[in-house]
Amino acid sequence: MSPPRRILMAVLVAIAAAMIATAAVVSAGSYDRAVLEAIGGYEIAIMAVLVLPFASVSSHRAALLFGPGDAGWLAWRMLSIGSVLLTIGQITAYLPLAVPMGPATPILLLLGQLLPATCRIMIIWSLWRMLGAYRETGIDFHLKLADKLLMGAVIAGTVVLIVRSEVVYDYWTPGTAVGLTGGLAARGAQLFNFLLYPFVLFLSLAMARFALQMGGGLVARAWGGVAAYGLLQVLHVVVIATLYDTAGPMISLALDNFIVLAAFGSLAMGPIFQVEAAEVRRSST
C-alpha cells in the first residue's frame, strides 16, 4: 500500500469516527432542526476539503503517466480539474446550511449544482474518449449481467429523483429564501445533475470492465473507484429523496453523510490505484 493510500485511509477512518461520535451525541440530545441541518452541512463541507484534494492531486499524477493528448492523459487530467470544481461545489452547496450567507445564498446554491455538473460532464467526455482508445485494441468488450442490472437500478433511481425532486430541493435549501428566479435556476440545475448520474456510472463501469478484460489488477480498481463514486452519488440522493421528508436531517447524520464520505473516498482512491499500477510496472522492469 502506497503512502498516499495509507494517509487517505487514515483520513477516512478519522472522519468516519468523528461522524459516528457526532451522530451518537445528537441522537441522545434534543436539538432543533436548524442545528441538525447545520451540522450535516458542516460535515459534508469538511469531508470535501479533506478528501477530494487526494482525488485532484493523484489524478494529476496519473495524467503525467501518459503523454499530452493521450486519452489516458485527458481522462485523468479532466478528473483532476473536475475534482477541484467538485470540492468548491460541495462547499458552496452545503455551507449555506451551516452559515447564513444573506444575498449570496442563491448564487452559492446555484454554483453548488453547476460546479459538480461541470465535473460530471468533464468525466463523461474524457471517459468517452478513453473508451474509444480501448475499443481500438479490438477487444470484444461487453457488459456483464450484473452491470446491466446495476445500470437498471441507477436509471430507476434517477426516475425516483426526478419524481421526488422537491424533497431533494428542500434538503439543499431548508428555510432559505432564494426568490423565484433563483429557485427555478437551482431546480433546473438540480434536475440536470440527476440526468448526468447514469452516464457517469455507465462510462466508468464500462472502463472498469475493459480494464478487467485487459488483465485487471490496479488499473481495473482505479476505474472501479470512479464507478463506485458514480453509484454512491446516486444512492446518496435517493436516500434523501425517499427518507428526508419523514426522517428529517437526522437521516443525513445517521446514514446519508456516510454514503457521501464513501463516494468521496472512492473517487479519491481511483487515481491512487492508477499511480500505484505505474509504480509496480516500474519496479518490475
C-alpha positions in Angstrom: 0.0 0.0 0.0 1.4 3.3 -1.1 1.9 6.3 1.4 -1.0 8.3 -0.3 -3.4 5.4 0.1 -2.4 4.9 3.7 -2.9 8.6 4.5 -6.2 8.7 2.7 -7.4 5.6 4.6 -6.4 7.2 7.9 -8.3 10.4 7.0 -11.4 8.5 6.0 -11.3 6.4 9.3 -10.8 9.6 11.4 -13.7 11.4 9.6 -16.0 8.4 10.0 -15.1 8.1 13.7 -15.9 11.8 14.3 -19.2 11.4 12.4 -20.2 8.4 14.4 -19.5 10.3 17.6 -21.5 13.3 16.3 -24.4 11.1 15.4 -24.4 9.5 18.9 -24.3 12.8 20.6 -27.1 14.5 18.6 -29.3 11.4 18.8 -29.0 11.3 22.6 -29.8 15.1 22.9 -32.6 17.4 21.9 -31.5 19.6 19.0 -33.8 21.6 16.8 -33.9 21.0 13.0 -31.8 24.0 12.1 -28.9 22.9 14.3 -29.0 19.4 12.8 -29.1 20.8 9.3 -26.1 23.0 10.1 -24.1 20.0 11.5 -24.9 18.0 8.3 -23.7 20.8 6.1 -20.5 21.2 8.1 -19.8 17.5 7.8 -20.0 17.4 4.0 -18.1 20.6 3.5 -15.3 19.4 5.8 -15.1 15.9 4.2 -14.9 17.6 0.8 -12.0 19.8 1.9 -10.1 16.9 3.5 -10.8 14.1 1.0 -11.3 15.4 -2.5 -7.9 17.0 -2.8 -6.5 13.5 -2.8 -8.5 12.9 -6.0 -7.2 16.1 -7.6 -3.6 15.6 -6.8 -3.5 11.8 -7.6 -5.4 12.4 -10.8 -2.8 14.9 -11.8 0.0 12.4 -11.0 -1.9 9.8 -13.0 -2.2 12.1 -16.0 1.6 12.6 -16.0 2.0 8.9 -16.6 0.7 9.4 -20.2 1.8 11.7 -23.0 0.0 15.0 -23.6 -3.0 14.4 -25.8 -3.2 10.7 -25.0 -6.7 9.5 -24.0 -5.4 8.4 -20.6 -3.8 11.8 -20.0 -7.0 13.6 -20.9 -9.2 11.3 -18.7 -7.1 11.8 -15.6 -6.4 15.5 -16.3 -10.1 16.1 -16.6 -10.8 14.3 -13.3 -8.1 16.3 -11.6 -9.7 19.6 -12.7 -13.1 18.3 -12.1 -12.3 17.3 -8.5 -11.4 20.9 -7.8 -14.7 22.0 -9.2 -16.5 19.3 -7.2 -14.8 20.4 -4.0 -15.8 24.1 -4.5 -19.3 23.0 -5.5 -19.7 20.9 -2.3 -18.6 23.9 -0.2 -21.0 26.3 -1.9 -23.9 23.8 -1.8 -23.6 22.9 1.9 -22.1 25.8 3.6 -25.3 27.9 3.5 -26.9 25.1 5.6 -24.4 26.0 8.4 -23.6 29.7 7.9 -26.1 32.4 6.9 -24.9 33.8 3.6 -27.5 36.5 3.0 -27.9 37.8 -0.6 -25.2 35.5 -1.8 -27.2 32.4 -0.9 -29.0 31.9 -4.3 -25.7 32.3 -6.2 -23.9 29.8 -3.9 -26.7 27.3 -4.2 -26.7 27.5 -7.9 -22.9 27.1 -8.0 -23.3 24.1 -5.7 -25.2 22.4 -8.6 -23.4 23.8 -11.6 -19.8 23.1 -10.5 -20.5 19.4 -9.7 -22.4 19.1 -13.0 -19.4 20.6 -14.9 -17.2 18.0 -13.1 -19.5 15.2 -14.3 -19.6 16.5 -17.9 -15.8 16.5 -17.9 -15.7 13.0 -16.6 -18.2 11.8 -19.2 -16.4 13.4 -22.1 -12.9 12.1 -21.0 -14.2 8.6 -20.3 -15.9 8.5 -23.8 -12.5 9.4 -25.3 -10.8 6.8 -23.2 -13.3 4.1 -24.2 -12.7 4.9 -27.8 -9.0 4.2 -27.3 -9.8 0.9 -25.6 -12.1 -0.1 -28.4 -9.3 0.4 -30.9 -7.5 -2.5 -29.2 -10.0 -4.9 -30.9 -11.1 -6.5 -27.6 -14.7 -7.8 -27.7 -16.0 -5.8 -24.9 -19.4 -6.4 -23.3 -21.1 -5.6 -20.0 -22.0 -8.4 -17.7 -25.5 -9.2 -16.4 -24.6 -7.6 -13.0 -23.5 -4.4 -14.8 -26.8 -4.2 -16.7 -28.8 -4.8 -13.5 -26.8 -2.1 -11.8 -27.5 0.3 -14.6 -31.1 -0.5 -14.5 -31.2 0.2 -10.8 -29.5 3.6 -11.3 -31.9 4.5 -14.1 -34.8 3.6 -11.8 -33.1 5.7 -9.1 -32.9 8.7 -11.4 -36.6 8.4 -12.1 -37.2 8.5 -8.4 -35.0 11.6 -8.1 -37.0 13.4 -10.8 -40.3 12.5 -9.2 -39.1 13.4 -5.7 -37.0 16.4 -6.8 -39.0 18.7 -4.5 -37.8 16.7 -1.4 -34.2 16.9 -2.6 -34.6 20.6 -3.2 -35.9 21.2 0.3 -32.9 19.2 1.6 -30.5 21.5 -0.2 -32.3 24.8 0.6 -34.1 24.4 4.0 -35.6 27.6 5.1 -33.7 29.6 2.5 -35.2 32.5 0.6 -33.8 32.3 -2.9 -36.5 34.1 -4.8 -38.5 32.9 -7.8 -35.6 33.2 -10.4 -33.0 31.7 -8.1 -35.3 28.8 -7.2 -36.1 28.0 -10.8 -32.4 28.1 -11.7 -31.4 25.9 -8.8 -34.2 23.4 -9.6 -33.2 23.3 -13.2 -29.5 22.7 -12.4 -30.5 20.0 -9.9 -32.5 18.1 -12.5 -29.7 18.4 -15.0 -27.4 16.8 -12.4 -29.8 13.9 -11.9 -29.7 13.2 -15.7 -25.9 13.1 -15.7 -25.7 10.3 -13.0 -26.5 7.3 -15.3 -23.9 8.5 -17.9 -21.1 8.8 -15.3 -21.8 5.3 -13.9 -22.2 3.7 -17.3 -19.0 5.0 -18.7 -16.9 4.5 -15.6 -18.3 1.0 -15.3 -17.5 0.3 -18.9 -13.9 1.5 -18.3 -13.6 -0.9 -15.3 -14.9 -3.8 -17.4 -12.5 -3.0 -20.2 -9.6 -2.9 -17.7 -10.7 -6.2 -16.3 -10.7 -7.8 -19.7 -7.2 -6.4 -20.4 -5.8 -8.1 -17.3 -7.5 -6.4 -14.3 -5.3 -5.5 -11.4 -4.8 -2.0 -10.1 -5.9 -0.3 -13.3 -9.3 -2.0 -13.0 -9.5 -1.0 -9.4 -8.7 2.6 -10.4 -11.7 2.8 -12.8 -13.8 0.8 -10.3 -13.2 3.6 -7.8 -14.7 6.1 -10.3 -17.6 3.8 -10.9 -18.2 3.4 -7.2 -18.3 7.1 -6.9 -21.0 7.3 -9.6 -23.1 4.6 -7.9 -22.7 6.1 -4.4 -23.7 9.6 -5.5 -27.0 8.2 -6.9 -27.5 6.2 -3.7 -26.9 9.4 -1.6 -29.5 11.4 -3.3 -32.0 8.5 -3.5 -31.8 8.2 0.3 -32.5 11.9 0.7 -35.4 11.8 -1.8 -37.1 8.8 -0.1 -36.4 9.4 3.6 -35.7 13.1 4.2 -39.3 14.3 4.3 -40.1 11.7 7.1 -36.8 11.3 9.0 -35.6 14.9 8.7 -31.9 15.9 8.9 -31.1 13.0 11.3 -31.1 10.8 8.2 -28.1 12.8 7.0 -26.2 12.5 10.3 -27.0 8.8 10.9 -26.7 7.4 7.3 -26.5 9.6 4.3 -23.4 11.6 5.1 -21.5 8.2 5.5 -22.6 7.4 1.9 -21.2 10.8 0.8 -17.9 10.0 2.6 -17.7 6.6 0.9 -18.3 8.3 -2.5 -15.6 10.9 -2.0 -13.2 8.2 -0.8 -13.9 6.0 -3.8 -13.3 8.9 -6.2 -10.0 9.8 -4.4 -8.9 6.1 -4.3 -9.3 5.6 -8.0 -6.3 7.7 -9.3 -4.2 6.5 -6.4 -4.6 2.9 -7.8 -3.6 4.1 -11.3 -0.4 5.7 -9.9 0.4 2.5 -7.9 -0.1 0.4 -11.1 2.6 2.5 -12.8 4.9 2.2 -9.8 4.5 -1.6 -9.8 5.4 -1.8 -13.5 8.4 0.5 -13.0 9.7 -1.6 -10.1 9.3 -4.9 -12.1 11.4 -3.7 -15.0 
